[in-house]
């Protein structure tokens, strides 16, 4: 910050919750905080939202399903809402369109204000409490002072935490510290490196490439453990049309302070590799031309902010379920060597996990700064556990948990740590908002549906209608946890819930968006080709809901062209009823109807 600038020149903005960092974790944290009643601001230092999933970097949003290798494991909640919205508008997988979807979700969210192109400059902390953040918006030349009750660091690099004096780690722990099988013998400051991608296009005719004078000469020996031909496997995920994740450097340097130097080196290697592919042997790229090169490197690892618990290798390998679990992961421990492209061996070590694991709430708030929380790749974990928790869908569900917890803390007037004393309240709120927490079931006493009698027009064996109120809103292993009708008849299928006469103000429906299939945007043609285009066929499309009192219909509402898994129907005036009937007329392609949960409030 300019030390000569008078702080009186700063525009003061006051909020309940201040979220810094607009990647997928920050987006989900800010939206969750705002939706739960907290006056929230999201501060992003780039021109677009999305972080590594933005048009600047174009990385696909991986998660616990591990590219469809683990059934029914895709993350739900706000991240699912974003991806389904993107699906409805973005058939060509344009990352710029996803930028717009993210911007719209944040910009038009009640209780939430957005500042793009705004860099935090200084964090003021007193007695282990953050008091304010000074920031500068490059596009308007305005200086801001942001004040809040709770601050959430979603910067990836832990910038806010570092400036606030939070306890952080950077690098690899020694094997002996946590008894982690694959950790190095000695601790060091090494991290995973940064990557830049490219996009190439088949022009339909041979094209030449002239190597820039500053690009490196790359040999086949250097690429022997790096798949780089036109034909790649699904595991490698990329080809000459969409770049290579293994073009990685910087892990033996300081990926933050040496970031500009690392970027320049990556460019020299990228153009050298492209020269090799085009001009040194047959790599199936004769007709290809470069059409995009990433200038903002995708960063894997930097600081990790310490919480009351440090997630470790054994927690993931043992699929541990924590009592204070608020999120989950399942991506393999994907351990890239610090040397990156300069490492002569395999580009990564995939340490597979037998099942999903949970992440405890204690990993999401600072150990020593009382009003600081964190979400994203900077949460409290060892380097080994970080290999899995760093992927964006896992970061996103953690972001929603943190934003929800922050809003609860504001409402209660307490610090984040104290929310852990009543963790079930936070867990139940997350379940209501369609987050999945393994082994945690709906126990919401305000949910009228839990005590209803459920009937339906038809059902398949093992998919009985009463499963919509069993407390679990997705398929888990051999538990279906949903009602599935027989083939939709000409008059449609129906599901009825009957209960004692009550005033109803909200209905929440959770449909089937096929959590075993990927719907994420991707630069990779291989990944795109594995997906079914369009809205998931299993989703309910057109339906109506009818309210009855003493066998008489008192209210009804139609919904057409639905493309979301979760539908929340709220009513300005409560409706007195003793029965509701959901009539489904069509899906997006399936011949039967699947509903995972109905809640009534």
N, C-alpha and C positions, 0 to 999 in steps of 0.2 A: 504494500500500500504506500501511496505517496505520503510520507510523514509530515510534509509541509501542508497538507490539506487539513482544514479546520473541520472537525467532526460536526460542527453546527451546520455545515453545508449539506449534510446527508439527509435524505428524505426518510423519515422514521415510519416504519411499517410494523404493526403489532398483530400477532396471531397467537392462537393456542399452540399450533404445531408448525414447526419450520422444517421442511424436507429439502435437503440439498443433494442434487444428483438426479437427473431425469432419465436414467436407464429403466429397464423393466421393473426392477425392484422399487425405484423411486416413484415411478408412475403408480404402481399398485399400492404403495404405502400412502401416497398423498390422496388417492381416490378413496381408499378405505378410511383414512382419518376423517376426510370431509363427509363421507356418507354416514359416519357415526357421530356427526354433530360437532366436530371440532373445526374452528376457523383455521384453515390450513393454507400454506403457501408452498409451491414447488419452485425451486431455484435450479436452473440448468445453465451451464456455461457454454453450451453449444447452441446452434440455430435450430436444431431439431431434437425431438425426444426419441428415446429408444436405446441409447447407448450402443452396445455392440450389435443390436438388431436394427439400427437406423440405416438410412441410405448412405451414411458416411462410411459404414463398416460392412454392413450386409451379412451378418452372421445369423444363421437360423437358430431358433429358440429351442434348445434341447432340454430334456428333462428325464424324469424317472422311468419313462417308457423305453428309453435307450433305443431310439429308432425302431419302435414297434417290436422290440425283443421281449418286452414284459407286458402281457395283456392287462388292460383296464387300469393302467398306471398313469395316464396323462393327467396333468394338473388341472384342477377346476378353480372356480372363483373368478376373480377379475381377469386373470390372464386368459382363461377360457373365453370369457366375454369379449376380450379384445381380439383374440384369434378368430372367433366365429364372426365378429363384425368385419374383420379383414377379409374373411372368406366370402362374405356376401358382396363385397365391392371390388375385389382385387384378383380376378382370375389369372392375370398374367404375372403374378408374384412380383409386383413392383414394390421395392422398398420405399420409394417416395410416397406411394399410396398408404403404406403402413405408417409412415411419418405422419400423414394427415389424420389417420384414424387415431393414433396416439394423441396428437394435438387436440383433436375434437373431444376425446374422452376427458382430457384434463381441463381444457379451456371452458367447456360448458357444464362442468360439474359444480353444482351448488356448494357453497362454502369453500371453494378452492380457487386460489389466484395463482397465475403462472407468470414467471419471469424467465424468458429465454435470453441467451447471450449475456448472462449475468454471472460474473466470476466472484466468488467469495475471496476477500483479501485478508481479513483479520477476524479472529475469534476472541472475544473478551470473556474470560473466565474468572470468577471470584469464588473462593472457598469450594472448589470442585463443582461449581455450577456455572453453566454457560449463561451469560447475561445478554449477549447480543452478537450479531455477525455484521461486519461491514462488507459491502459488495459494490461492484461497479458494473453497469450495463453498457457494453461497448457500443451498441447501435444507437443509443440515445444520449450517451455521455452523462448519464445520471448516476449519482452515488446514493446508495441505500444503506440504512441501518435496519436490520431485521431483528425483531425481538419476539421471543416465544416462551412458552412454558416448557415445551419439550422440543428437542432438536433431533432429527433423524439423519444420520450420515449414510447416504446412498451413493457416494461419489466413486466407489470402487477403490480408489487410492486411499481412502480414509483421511482426506484432506482436513475436514472439520475436526475430526477426532485428534489428529496429530497436532493441529494448532491449539486445540483446547487443552492439551496435556494429558489426553487419555493414554492408558497403557496399551501399546501396540507391539506387534511382532512383525518381522519381515525376514523371510528366509526359511531354512529347513531346520527342524529340531533334530538333535542327536537321537539315535535309536534308543538309547538308554533312558531318555527323559520320560517317555510315555510307553516304552517297550513296544514300539511300532516296528513290525517285521521288516518293512521295506524302506524305513528311514535310513539315512546315511549314518555311518559310525560316528562322525563328528558333525556338530552343528555348523552351519555356515549361513551366509547372507544370500545364497543363490535362490532364485525363483524360476518359475517358468517364464518363457520369453514372450515377445510380442510378434504378431503376424500381420502381414499385409496380403490382401487377396487381389485377384484381377478377374476380369470378365473378357472372354474372347468370343468372336462370332464367326460362324461358318458363312463365308461370302459366296460359296458356290463355285468358286474358281480359284486357281492357284494365286497366291499373293506372296510377296517378298517381305522380309523383315531385315532392316539394317540396324545392327547393334549400336547403341550410343557409345561414344568413346569412353564414358565413365563406368559402363557396366562391366561386371566381372566375366571372365571366361569360366564356364562350368563344364566339367567333364562327366562322362557316364559313371566313372568311379565314385564321384561325389553323390550321385543320385541312385546308387545301387540299392539302397534301402528306402527309396522314396518313389512310390508309384507315380509315373509322370507320362504315361502313354495316353493315347486317345481313349482306349478302353480301360476303364477302371472298375474295380469291384464295388459293390454296395458298401462294404466296410470302409473303403477309402473315401467314398462319398463325393469326391470331386474329380474333375477331368480338366482337359485343356480349355473347356468352355467356362470354368468357374473357379479357377485358382486352386491353391494347395494350402491346406491348414498347416502343413509341416514347414512352410517357409517362415521360420521362427528364429528370432535372435534376441539377445539381450539379457538372458537369465543369469549370466555371470557378471553383468554390470548392475547398476542401479536403474531399474526400468522406469523410475520416475525422473530422477535428475539427469539421466543420460538419454532421455526419450527422443530428443531431436537427432542425436547421433545414431541411435538405433534405427530410426526411420530412414535416414539416408543410406545406411548400410543395407537395409531391407530392399530399398529401391534398386541398388546396384546388383543385388543377388536376383531380384525378380526379373529384371531385364536381361540378365545373364542367363537365367534359366529359360526364359522365353526364346532367346537366341539359340540355346542348345536344342530346344524342342523344334524350332523352325528350321534350323540350318545344320544340325549335326545328327544325322540319322533319320530314320523314318519313325515318327511319333504320331502319325495320323493327323497332323496339323497343317498340312500343305495349304488348305483353303481358309485357314483361320487368320483373323486379324484381331489385335487387341482393341477393345472398345471402352474399357474402364480399368483404371488402376487406383487402388485404395491409397489415399495419402494420410489418413489418420489410422495408425496401427491399432489393431485389436489387441487389447492388453488382457492377459490371463491373470496375472498375480502381482500383487504389491503388498501393501500393509494389511494386516488383520488386526482388528480391534478386540482386545481381550474383555470377556464378560465374566460372569460368575462361574461359568462352566466352559471348558475348552473341548469341543467335539474332537474325537480322535479316531484313528484307524479301526480300533476294536469295536467302537460303537456302530460303525458302518458294516463291518464284516459279520457282526453278530445280529444285525438287523434289530438293534436295540429299540425298545419302545419306552420312552421316558414318561414319567408321570406328568411332567409339565410340557409335553410335546405340543407344538403349535404348527409345525410344518413337517414336510418329509422330502426325501430325495431317493434316488435310485440309479443315477448315472454311475458307471464304473469309476473307480478311482483312476483317473486318466492322467497318468504321471509323465509329463514331458521332461526330457533332460534339459538342464539349464543351458547347455551349449546349443540347443536347438538344431538348426541346420548344420552346424559345425560338428555335431556328434555323429560319429561314423556308424553307430549301431541303429537299432530300430527307433523310429521317430517318437514313439510313445509306448508306455507299458500300461495296458488295460488290465486293471485288477478288478475282475468281475465280482458283483455282489449277488448273493443268492436271493435276496428280496429287498424290498424298500426298507429304509431306516427312518427314524424320526429325528427331528432337531428340537432340542429343548428350548423353552423360552429364555433360559439363562444365557443362551448364546447371542441374544439379540439386544442386550443393553450393556452399557459400559460398566466395567468393574469399578472404576474410580471417579467418573464424572456423572453426577447423580441424575441429570436430566438429559443424558445423551443415549440415544438408541442407534442401532445400525441395521441395515438390510442390504443384501447383495453379496458379492464375493468377499466383502471385508468383515464378515461376522467372525465370532470367536471360534476358531478351529485350528488344528495343527495343519502343517503343510500337507500331510498325507490325506487328511479328511477333506481339505480344501480341493484336492483333485477331483472330488465328486460334487461338492456343494456349490462350486463356482459356475455351473451352467445356468442359463438365464431363467428357465422355467422354475427351477428350484429357488433361485433368487427372488422370483416374482411372488411365489406363495409365501416366502418369508417376509417379503415387503408388505403383503396384505395383513399378515399376522401382526407385524410391528405397527402399521398404521392404525389397526383396530385397537391394539393395546394402548397406543399413545392417546387415542380419543377416550378410552376408558379411564386412563390416568388423569386426563384433564377434567373429566366429569367428576371423578372422585377426589380431585385435588391432592393427588399423591405423586410420588416419583415412580418411574417404570418398575423398579425392583419390587415395589409393594404390590403390584398387580399379581405377582407370582403367588401371593398368599391365597388368592381366590382364583386359581388358574382355571377351574372348571367354568367360571363365568366367561372368560375369554375363549376357551375352547368351544363352548356352546354357541357363542356369537359367531365364531368362524364357521362352524358347521351350518348354521342358519344361512350364512352368506356363501355356501357351497364350497367351502374349503374342505379338503379331506385330511383327516388326522387318523392314521391307522389305530384301530382298536378303540376309538372314541365314538360313542353312539349318541344320537339325539336324546336328550333327557329334559328338553325344555318343557317345563310345566305349563307354560302359557300356550303351548301348541295344542289346540283343541283336537286336531286330527289324531293325535296319539291315543285318544280315548274314544275313537269313533268305531262304528261298525261299517266295514268296507265290503261292497259288492261290485260286480262288474258284469258286462254283457257276455263276456267269454274269457277264457284264459287257457294257457298251455300248462301242462303239469310242471310243477316246480317254479311257476311264475304267478302264484295266486295273488288276488287283488290286495289282500291284507299286508303284503310285503311293502307296499308304499308307505306304511307307517311303522316299519320295524326298526327305524333309527339309523340305517346305513343307506346312503344314497348313491352307491355304485356297486358293481359286481366285484367281489373280493374272493379270489380263488374259486371255490366251487359253490359260493353263496351268491345266488342271483340278485337278491335284494330288490326286485322290481316286479311290477305287473306287466305281463306280455299277453296281449289278446291273440285270438286266432285271426285269420285273415279278415281285414276290414270289410264289413258287409256294405251293401249299397246305402244303408241308412246310418252307417258309422258305428263306432264302438263307444261304450260309455263306462264310466267309473263313478260310483256313488259313495259318499261318506255321510253317515247319519249320526246325530249326536243330540244331546239335550238342547233345548232352545237357547241360543246365545246371540250376542251382538258381534258381528263379524266386520272387521275393517281391513283385513289383508289376507290374501291367498298366495302361497308360494308353491310353484310347480317346478319340478326338476325332471326334465325329459332326458332322452338318451341321445347323446352326441357322439356315440361310439368311441369310448376312451381307449380303445385298442388301436386306433388308426391315427396317423399324424395328420394334422391340419396346419402345421406351421409353414410360414413363408420360407423359401430357401433360394439361394443363389445356385445351388447344385442341381443340375438336371437329373442326376441319379436319384437324389432325394425327392425331387418333384415327381419323377416318373413312378415312384413307389406309392404315391398318394393317389387317392381317388379325388378328382376335381369337384368343385362345387360344395354345397352345403351337405353335411352328413345325411345320408338317406334315412337314418333312423330317427331323425328329429321330427317331432310333431310340427306340422305346418299350419293347418286350419283347425280351429276348435271353438267351442263355446262353453260357457260355464253358467249354470242355472242354480238359483237359490230357491228353496222351498220352505214353507211354514205350514204345518198341518195339511200336507199334500197339495198345497196351492203354490204355484210359482209366483214369487214376489219380486224377482229381479233376474236379469240375464245379461250376458256380455259376450260379444264375439271377438275373436282374435284371428286375423288372417295374415298369411305370409310370415309366420314366425321363423326366425333363424337362430334363436338363442336356446341354450340348454335350460337356463333359469328364467322363468317368467314370474315377476312379482306384480300382482294385481292389487292395487290399493284403492280404497273407496273413501271419498271425502266425508260421506255420511255412512255410519255403520249400518249394516243390514241384519235385521233379526231373522234368523232361520234355524231350522233343525235338520236340514239336509242340503248338501250340494251335489250336483251331478255334472261331471265333465264329459262333454260329448266331442269325440275326435272324428273329424271328417276325412283328414288326409295327413300323410307324412311327406317327406321329401323324396320318397322312392320306395320305402319298405311297405310290404303288404300287411304287416301287423303293427300294433301300437305298443310302445314300451314307455312306462313312466316309473321313475325311481322313487320319487317322494312327493307327497302332498302335505303341506303345512297350512293350518288355519289359525288365524289370530283375530 
